[in-house]
Amino acid sequence: MREIGETKVLTLAIREQKAFKGFPVDARLMIKLIENKQMELVDFGTLENPKAAVDLKNQGYLDPGCQLRVANANGERIGILFGSTQQWRLNSENPVKEGGVRGLLNFLPAKIAPRAWKLCIEENAHPVIQIDNRIPNPKVWAKNDPTFVNTIMPAVIYQLFDDILEHENPEETEWMKDWLTWADNLMPGNQKPQQATARERREWIDGLIDSFCSRHMLSDRLVDVLVKVGGDA
């Protein structure tokens, strides 16, 4: 996706024509976008005459989930799918890797002022932290600034697992399963509480946050920076 003036345009480039072998030439190419309960099908024409770029009807997308779909365009079976890809994220370029899981948490610059950051949780996609796009190098700042990591990441972890532990079967949701794997790597043998009270869930999440902070020596890193800044003043 790119911006031309104030308009967001979605572009499509087909690298492997062989992937569409066997489909009729008049089959329609569509990209399905999903974000925050909003859905849009972007029509890129047919396999024989594909479009390179299409304006989006919804100009508010930040990091939607995407799926390429090939559908029948004629006859009684119009709209029937011939094939589709797995879903991917549109804008998340440098996912954080914790516990060996790709895409566990993504950072995305966004127009969210007056807030500096905002956690977005969706049912069908990995969480995203939106960062005020006015901040210089917002992704680098969010990932590496010790003040952000110390003060914001524990809050993010708490929000995520508060949501995860409220689900009866979180392992059935891909992103929740990935985060539970991350938690198990961080606290081996300390499984998430089953049928627990709200207090027991809070205590388990607090232990997880303590383990995260200890693993990355967060307080030590913050103190080192603050002492250096104080010494330079």
Backbone hydrogen bonds in HBPLUS format (Angstrom, degrees):
<---DONOR---> <-ACCEPTOR-->    atom                        ^
c    i                          cat <-CA-CA->   ^        H-A-AA   ^      H-
h    n   atom  resd res      DA  || num        DHA   H-A  angle D-A-AA Bond
n    s   type  num  typ     dist DA aas  dist angle  dist       angle   num
A0002-ARG N   A0009-VAL O   2.89 MM   7  5.37 161.2  1.93 154.2 159.8     1
A0009-VAL N   A0002-ARG O   2.72 MM   7  5.37 175.4  1.72 172.4 174.0     2
A0004-ILE N   A0007-THR O   2.77 MM   3  5.25 164.9  1.80 161.5 163.1     3
A0007-THR N   A0004-ILE O   3.05 MM   3  5.25 164.2  2.07 123.3 126.2     4
A0056-LEU N   A0008-LYS O   3.17 MM  48  6.07 164.7  2.20 166.9 162.2     5
A0010-LEU N   A0054-VAL O   2.90 MM  44  5.39 166.0  1.91 160.3 155.5     6
A0054-VAL N   A0010-LEU O   2.88 MM  44  5.39 153.6  1.95 149.3 157.9     7
A0012-LEU N   A0052-ALA O   2.94 MM  40  5.34 158.0  1.99 142.8 146.1     8
A0019-ALA N   A0016-GLU O   3.12 MM   3  5.68 155.7  2.19 112.2 118.7     9
A0020-PHE N   A0017-GLN O   3.04 MM   3  5.75 162.7  2.07 119.7 124.7    10
A0021-LYS N   A0018-LYS O   3.14 MM   3  5.15 165.4  2.16 111.3 112.0    11
A0023-PHE N   A0020-PHE O   3.14 MM   3  5.77 165.9  2.16 136.4 139.4    12
A0027-ALA N   A0024-PRO O   3.02 MM   3  5.45 163.1  2.05 117.4 119.7    13
A0048-GLU N   A0025-VAL O   2.99 MM  23  5.00 140.5  2.15 157.8 145.7    14
A0047-LEU N   A0027-ALA O   2.97 MM  20  5.90 137.8  2.16 157.1 169.7    15
A0028-ARG N   A0071-ALA O   2.84 MM  43  5.25 153.7  1.91 160.3 159.5    16
A0071-ALA N   A0028-ARG O   3.00 MM  43  5.25 158.9  2.04 144.7 150.7    17
A0029-LEU N   A0045-GLY O   2.77 MM  16  5.75 163.6  1.80 159.2 163.2    18
A0044-PHE N   A0029-LEU O   2.78 MM  15  5.23 168.6  1.79 160.2 160.6    19
A0030-MET N   A0069-ARG O   2.94 MM  39  5.18 159.3  1.98 158.4 160.7    20
A0069-ARG N   A0030-MET O   2.75 MM  39  5.18 166.1  1.77 163.0 164.7    21
A0031-ILE N   A0042-VAL O   2.95 MM  11  5.07 154.8  2.01 138.4 145.6    22
A0042-VAL N   A0031-ILE O   2.84 MM  11  5.07 174.1  1.84 149.4 150.2    23
A0032-LYS N   A0067-GLN O   2.80 MM  35  5.09 170.1  1.81 151.7 153.5    24
A0067-GLN N   A0032-LYS O   3.04 MM  35  5.09 128.5  2.31 134.0 146.1    25
A0033-LEU N   A0040-GLU O   2.83 MM   7  5.19 170.1  1.84 159.4 162.8    26
A0040-GLU N   A0033-LEU O   2.96 MM   7  5.19 150.0  2.06 144.1 150.5    27
A0034-ILE N   A0065-GLY O   2.96 MM  31  5.13 149.9  2.05 144.0 150.8    28
A0065-GLY N   A0034-ILE O   2.86 MM  31  5.13 159.8  1.90 159.3 153.6    29
A0035-GLU N   A0038-GLN O   2.93 MM   3  5.20 155.1  2.00 142.5 150.4    30
A0038-GLN N   A0035-GLU O   2.81 MM   3  5.20 153.0  1.88 115.7 125.0    31
A0051-LYS N   A0044-PHE O   2.80 MM   7  4.91 161.2  1.84 133.5 136.9    32
A0090-LEU N   A0064-PRO O   3.09 MM  26  5.78 149.3  2.19 158.2 167.5    33
A0066-CYS N   A0088-TRP O   2.62 MM  22  5.19 155.2  1.68 157.2 166.0    34
A0088-TRP N   A0066-CYS O   2.88 MM  22  5.19 147.8  1.98 136.8 147.5    35
A0085-THR N   A0068-LEU O   2.97 MM  17  5.45 148.2  2.07 151.4 159.3    36
A0070-VAL N   A0083-GLY O   2.89 MM  13  5.32 166.8  1.91 161.0 158.2    37
A0082-PHE N   A0070-VAL O   2.67 MM  12  5.48 172.0  1.68 154.7 157.5    38
A0083-GLY N   A0070-VAL O   3.33 MM  13  5.32 151.3  2.42 142.3 142.4    39
A0072-ASN N   A0080-ILE O   2.79 MM   8  5.33 163.2  1.82 152.8 156.9    40
A0079-GLY N   A0072-ASN O   2.79 MM   7  5.19 171.6  1.79 143.0 142.4    41
A0078-ILE N   A0075-GLY O   3.31 MM   3  5.63 143.3  2.46 117.9 115.8    42
A0080-ILE N   A0077-ARG O   3.03 MM   3  5.61 162.8  2.06 138.6 141.0    43
A0096-VAL N   A0105-LEU O   3.14 MM   9  5.63 172.1  2.14 167.3 165.4    44
A0101-VAL N   A0098-GLU O   3.33 MM   3  5.93 167.0  2.35 115.9 119.3    45
A0106-ASN N   A0127-PRO O   3.33 MM  21  6.58 163.7  2.36 142.9 147.7    46
A0129-ILE N   A0106-ASN O   2.73 MM  23  6.15 164.8  1.76 164.5 168.1    47
A0108-LEU N   A0129-ILE O   2.97 MM  21  6.25 157.7  2.02 150.4 151.7    48
A0131-ILE N   A0108-LEU O   2.94 MM  23  6.01 154.4  2.00 133.8 139.4    49
A0110-ALA N   A0131-ILE O   2.79 MM  21  5.76 154.0  1.86 154.8 154.4    50
A0133-ASN N   A0110-ALA O   2.93 MM  23  5.01 150.0  2.02 136.1 137.1    51
A0115-ARG N   A0112-ILE O   2.98 MM   3  5.63 144.5  2.11 133.8 127.9    52
A0132-ASP N   A0116-ALA O   2.97 MM  16  4.96 165.2  2.00 134.6 134.2    53
A0118-LYS N   A0130-GLN O   2.92 MM  12  5.09 139.4  2.09 142.8 148.5    54
A0130-GLN N   A0118-LYS O   2.77 MM  12  5.09 161.7  1.80 162.9 157.9    55
A0120-CYS N   A0128-VAL O   2.79 MM   8  5.23 170.3  1.80 166.2 169.2    56
A0128-VAL N   A0120-CYS O   3.11 MM   8  5.23 161.0  2.15 146.4 152.4    57
A0135-ILE N   A0132-ASP O   3.07 MM   3  5.90 167.9  2.09 124.8 128.5    58
A0141-TRP N   A0137-ASN O   2.93 MM   4  6.13 165.0  1.95 161.9 166.9    59
A0142-ALA N   A0138-PRO O   2.96 MM   4  6.09 164.4  1.98 148.3 151.8    60
A0143-LYS N   A0139-LYS O   3.04 MM   4  6.21 154.9  2.11 148.5 155.0    61
A0144-ASN N   A0140-VAL O   2.93 MM   4  5.85 152.0  2.01 151.6 158.3    62
A0145-ASP N   A0141-TRP O   2.93 MM   4  5.17 157.3  1.99 137.7 142.6    63
A0149-VAL N   A0145-ASP O   2.98 MM   4  6.24 173.3  1.98 163.2 164.7    64
A0150-ASN N   A0146-PRO O   2.94 MM   4  5.88 156.3  2.00 138.9 145.4    65
A0151-THR N   A0147-THR O   2.99 MM   4  5.99 159.4  2.03 147.4 152.9    66
A0152-ILE N   A0148-PHE O   2.73 MM   4  5.31 159.0  1.77 149.3 156.1    67
A0155-ALA N   A0152-ILE O   2.98 MM   3  5.22 116.3  2.40 104.1 120.0    68
A0156-VAL N   A0152-ILE O   2.89 MM   4  6.20 151.8  1.97 153.5 162.9    69
A0157-ILE N   A0153-MET O   2.86 MM   4  6.09 168.0  1.88 159.0 160.9    70
A0158-TYR N   A0154-PRO O   2.95 MM   4  6.11 155.2  2.01 142.7 149.8    71
A0159-GLN N   A0155-ALA O   2.97 MM   4  6.19 164.3  2.00 148.7 152.4    72
A0160-LEU N   A0156-VAL O   2.94 MM   4  6.16 165.2  1.96 156.5 160.6    73
A0161-PHE N   A0157-ILE O   3.02 MM   4  6.16 174.1  2.02 153.9 155.4    74
A0162-ASP N   A0158-TYR O   2.87 MM   4  5.88 144.4  2.00 147.1 157.2    75
A0163-ASP N   A0159-GLN O   3.14 MM   4  6.31 149.3  2.24 140.9 147.9    76
A0164-ILE N   A0160-LEU O   2.87 MM   4  6.18 156.1  1.93 145.2 153.0    77
A0165-LEU N   A0161-PHE O   2.89 MM   4  5.80 170.9  1.90 142.8 145.5    78
A0166-GLU N   A0163-ASP O   3.28 MM   3  5.36 146.3  2.40  98.9 108.6    79
A0167-HIS N   A0164-ILE O   3.08 MM   3  5.62 155.3  2.14 112.4 119.7    80
A0172-GLU N   A0169-ASN O   3.16 MM   3  5.89 165.4  2.18 120.7 125.1    81
A0173-THR N   A0170-PRO O   3.01 MM   3  5.53 166.3  2.02 118.3 122.8    82
A0177-LYS N   A0173-THR O   2.89 MM   4  6.07 159.3  1.93 162.4 169.5    83
A0178-ASP N   A0174-GLU O   3.00 MM   4  6.30 155.2  2.07 151.3 157.9    84
A0179-TRP N   A0175-TRP O   3.08 MM   4  6.33 156.1  2.14 143.8 149.5    85
A0180-LEU N   A0176-MET O   2.92 MM   4  6.16 151.6  2.00 148.8 156.8    86
A0181-THR N   A0177-LYS O   2.97 MM   4  6.23 147.8  2.08 144.7 153.4    87
A0182-TRP N   A0178-ASP O   3.00 MM   4  6.33 152.3  2.08 143.7 151.3    88
A0183-ALA N   A0179-TRP O   2.91 MM   4  6.20 155.7  1.96 145.9 152.0    89
A0184-ASP N   A0180-LEU O   2.91 MM   4  6.13 151.4  1.99 142.8 150.6    90
A0185-ASN N   A0181-THR O   3.00 MM   4  6.27 148.0  2.10 146.5 154.8    91
A0186-LEU N   A0182-TRP O   3.03 MM   4  6.26 141.0  2.18 141.7 152.8    92
A0187-MET N   A0183-ALA O   2.77 MM   4  5.95 152.1  1.84 150.1 157.8    93
A0190-ASN N   A0187-MET O   3.06 MM   3  5.56 163.0  2.09 135.2 139.3    94
A0201-ARG N   A0197-THR O   3.00 MM   4  6.31 155.6  2.06 153.1 159.7    95
A0202-ARG N   A0198-ALA O   3.00 MM   4  6.25 158.4  2.05 147.5 153.1    96
A0203-GLU N   A0199-ARG O   2.95 MM   4  6.21 158.7  2.00 150.9 156.6    97
A0204-TRP N   A0200-GLU O   3.05 MM   4  6.23 153.8  2.12 143.9 150.5    98
A0205-ILE N   A0201-ARG O   2.95 MM   4  6.21 163.8  1.98 153.8 158.0    99
A0206-ASP N   A0202-ARG O   2.85 MM   4  6.04 156.3  1.90 149.5 156.6   100
A0207-GLY N   A0203-GLU O   3.05 MM   4  6.26 152.3  2.13 141.7 148.4   101
A0208-LEU N   A0204-TRP O   3.02 MM   4  6.33 148.3  2.12 144.2 153.3   102
A0209-ILE N   A0205-ILE O   2.92 MM   4  6.23 157.0  1.97 153.4 158.9   103
A0210-ASP N   A0206-ASP O   2.94 MM   4  6.19 158.4  1.98 148.3 154.3   104
A0211-SER N   A0207-GLY O   3.00 MM   4  6.22 154.6  2.07 142.8 149.4   105
A0212-PHE N   A0208-LEU O   2.95 MM   4  6.23 154.7  2.01 147.8 154.8   106
A0213-CYS N   A0209-ILE O   2.90 MM   4  6.14 167.7  1.91 156.4 158.9   107
A0214-SER N   A0210-ASP O   2.90 MM   4  6.04 156.8  1.95 147.4 154.3   108
A0215-ARG N   A0211-SER O   2.86 MM   4  5.97 160.6  1.90 148.4 153.8   109
A0216-HIS N   A0212-PHE O   3.21 MM   4  6.41 154.6  2.28 148.3 153.5   110
A0218-LEU N   A0213-CYS O   3.04 MM   5  5.18 159.2  2.08 143.8 149.2   111
A0217-MET N   A0214-SER O   3.20 MM   3  4.87 159.0  2.25  97.8 104.1   112
A0221-ARG N   A0217-MET O   3.06 MM   4  6.33 159.6  2.10 154.3 160.1   113
A0222-LEU N   A0218-LEU O   2.99 MM   4  6.22 156.9  2.04 152.0 158.2   114
A0223-VAL N   A0219-SER O   2.92 MM   4  6.08 166.2  1.94 151.9 155.8   115
A0224-ASP N   A0220-ASP O   2.98 MM   4  6.14 160.1  2.02 148.4 153.9   116
A0225-VAL N   A0221-ARG O   3.17 MM   4  6.40 155.8  2.23 142.1 147.7   117
A0226-LEU N   A0222-LEU O   2.94 MM   4  6.20 165.9  1.96 156.7 160.6   118
A0227-VAL N   A0223-VAL O   2.83 MM   4  5.92 160.8  1.86 154.7 159.7   119
A0228-LYS N   A0224-ASP O   3.06 MM   4  6.15 156.0  2.12 139.9 146.7   120
A0229-VAL N   A0225-VAL O   2.92 MM   4  6.14 160.3  1.96 150.5 156.0   121
A0230-GLY N   A0226-LEU O   2.89 MM   4  6.04 156.9  1.94 144.6 151.2   122
A0231-GLY N   A0227-VAL O   2.82 MM   4  6.01 146.7  1.93 143.1 152.7   123
A0232-ASP N   A0228-LYS O   2.95 MM   4  6.19 140.9  2.10 143.9 154.1   124
